[in-house]
Amino acid sequence: QVQLVESGGGSVQAGGSLRLSCVASGYTPNQYYMGWFRQVPGKEREGVAAIWIGGGNTYYADSVKGRFTISQDNAKNTVYLQMNSLKPEDTATYYCAADLKTPIMTAIQALRSTLYDDWGQGTQVTVSS
């Protein structure tokens, strides 16, 4: 099990940027998946971006391609989500998650919340028009 702590959320106007951070602590294998998900009240949790730690592959939802970038800093056990050109529809609680058990994921699987076991507490992102 890995412990995850997100930070970096806040309020921003449309067109602005935010960078979310997720620090992982505890045991992690050489290769595993980390993902960013978001949720608004009354809707299902949506996969935003994911990265294969140790492999380097990245995956993005169509709604954020070209605007969001997921990256990792292995020395700091941290995964980032750089969010540019933010839109009001990006408003949500953002969660990072880890899956330590699945050796290989397809692009669709990497953005599927049900495959992830460990979750952070969430950080709120609010984008005003």
C-alpha positions as CSV (number, residue, x, y, z in Angstrom):
1,Q,0.0,0.0,0.0
2,V,1.2,3.5,-0.8
3,Q,0.1,6.7,0.8
4,L,-0.7,9.7,-1.4
5,V,-1.0,13.4,-0.6
6,E,-2.2,15.9,-3.2
7,S,-1.6,19.6,-3.2
8,G,-1.7,22.6,-5.5
9,G,-5.5,23.0,-6.0
10,G,-7.1,26.4,-5.9
11,S,-9.2,28.9,-7.7
12,V,-8.2,30.4,-11.1
13,Q,-9.9,32.2,-13.9
14,A,-10.5,30.6,-17.3
15,G,-7.4,30.4,-19.3
16,G,-5.2,30.2,-16.3
17,S,-2.9,27.5,-15.0
18,L,-2.4,25.3,-12.0
19,R,0.1,22.6,-11.1
20,L,-1.1,19.7,-8.9
21,S,1.4,17.6,-7.0
22,C,1.0,14.1,-5.5
23,V,3.7,12.8,-3.1
24,A,3.8,9.1,-2.6
25,S,5.2,7.4,0.5
26,G,5.5,3.8,1.4
27,Y,6.6,0.8,-0.6
28,T,6.5,1.2,-4.4
29,P,7.8,-1.3,-7.0
30,N,10.1,-0.3,-9.8
31,Q,7.2,0.0,-12.2
32,Y,3.6,1.0,-11.4
33,Y,0.9,3.3,-12.6
34,M,-0.1,6.7,-11.2
35,G,-3.2,8.5,-12.3
36,W,-5.0,11.7,-11.9
37,F,-8.8,11.6,-11.7
38,R,-11.5,14.2,-11.1
39,Q,-15.0,14.2,-9.8
40,V,-17.9,16.6,-9.4
41,P,-20.8,16.0,-7.2
42,G,-23.4,13.6,-8.8
43,K,-21.0,12.4,-11.5
44,E,-18.7,9.4,-11.8
45,R,-15.0,9.8,-11.2
46,E,-13.3,10.6,-14.5
47,G,-9.8,9.6,-15.5
48,V,-7.8,12.7,-16.6
49,A,-4.2,11.5,-17.0
50,A,-2.0,8.6,-16.1
51,I,1.7,7.7,-16.2
52,W,3.6,4.5,-16.1
53,I,6.2,5.0,-13.5
54,G,9.4,3.4,-14.6
55,G,8.1,3.0,-18.1
56,G,7.4,6.5,-19.0
57,N,4.2,6.0,-21.0
58,T,1.6,8.7,-20.5
59,Y,-2.2,8.7,-21.1
60,Y,-4.7,11.5,-21.4
61,A,-8.4,11.9,-21.6
62,D,-9.5,13.5,-24.8
63,S,-10.9,16.5,-22.9
64,V,-7.5,17.5,-21.6
65,K,-5.1,16.5,-24.4
66,G,-2.9,19.4,-25.4
67,R,-3.7,21.3,-22.1
68,F,-2.7,19.0,-19.3
69,T,0.7,17.3,-18.8
70,I,1.5,14.6,-16.4
71,S,5.1,14.1,-15.2
72,Q,7.1,12.5,-12.5
73,D,10.1,13.3,-10.3
74,N,11.4,10.0,-9.1
75,A,13.9,11.6,-6.7
76,K,10.9,13.3,-4.9
77,N,8.4,10.4,-5.3
78,T,6.1,13.0,-6.8
79,V,3.8,13.0,-9.8
80,Y,2.6,16.4,-11.2
81,L,-0.3,17.5,-13.3
82,Q,0.4,20.7,-15.1
83,M,-3.0,22.2,-16.1
84,N,-3.0,25.0,-18.7
85,S,-5.7,26.8,-20.5
86,L,-8.1,25.8,-17.8
87,K,-11.9,25.9,-18.5
88,P,-14.8,26.2,-16.2
89,E,-15.7,22.6,-17.0
90,D,-12.4,21.5,-15.4
91,T,-13.8,22.5,-12.0
92,A,-13.7,19.4,-9.8
93,T,-12.0,17.7,-7.0
94,Y,-8.9,16.1,-8.3
95,Y,-7.5,12.9,-6.9
96,C,-4.3,11.1,-7.5
97,A,-4.2,7.3,-7.3
98,A,-1.7,4.4,-7.6
99,D,-2.0,0.9,-8.9
100,L,0.9,-1.3,-7.9
101,K,-0.5,-4.6,-9.1
102,T,-1.1,-4.3,-12.9
103,P,2.0,-4.9,-14.9
104,I,0.7,-3.5,-18.2
105,M,-2.3,-1.3,-18.9
106,T,-3.9,-0.2,-22.1
107,A,-4.6,3.4,-22.6
108,I,-8.3,2.8,-21.7
109,Q,-7.4,0.9,-18.6
110,A,-4.9,3.5,-17.4
111,L,-7.8,6.0,-17.0
112,R,-10.2,3.6,-15.4
113,S,-10.6,4.4,-11.7
114,T,-11.7,1.0,-10.7
115,L,-8.2,-0.4,-11.4
116,Y,-6.5,1.8,-8.8
117,D,-6.3,0.8,-5.2
118,D,-4.6,3.6,-3.3
119,W,-6.1,7.2,-3.3
120,G,-5.2,10.6,-2.0
121,Q,-7.6,12.8,-0.2
122,G,-8.3,15.1,-3.1
123,T,-7.7,18.7,-3.9
124,Q,-10.3,21.2,-5.2
125,V,-9.8,23.0,-8.5
126,T,-12.2,25.8,-9.3
127,V,-12.1,27.6,-12.6
128,S,-14.3,30.7,-13.0
129,S,-15.4,32.2,-16.3
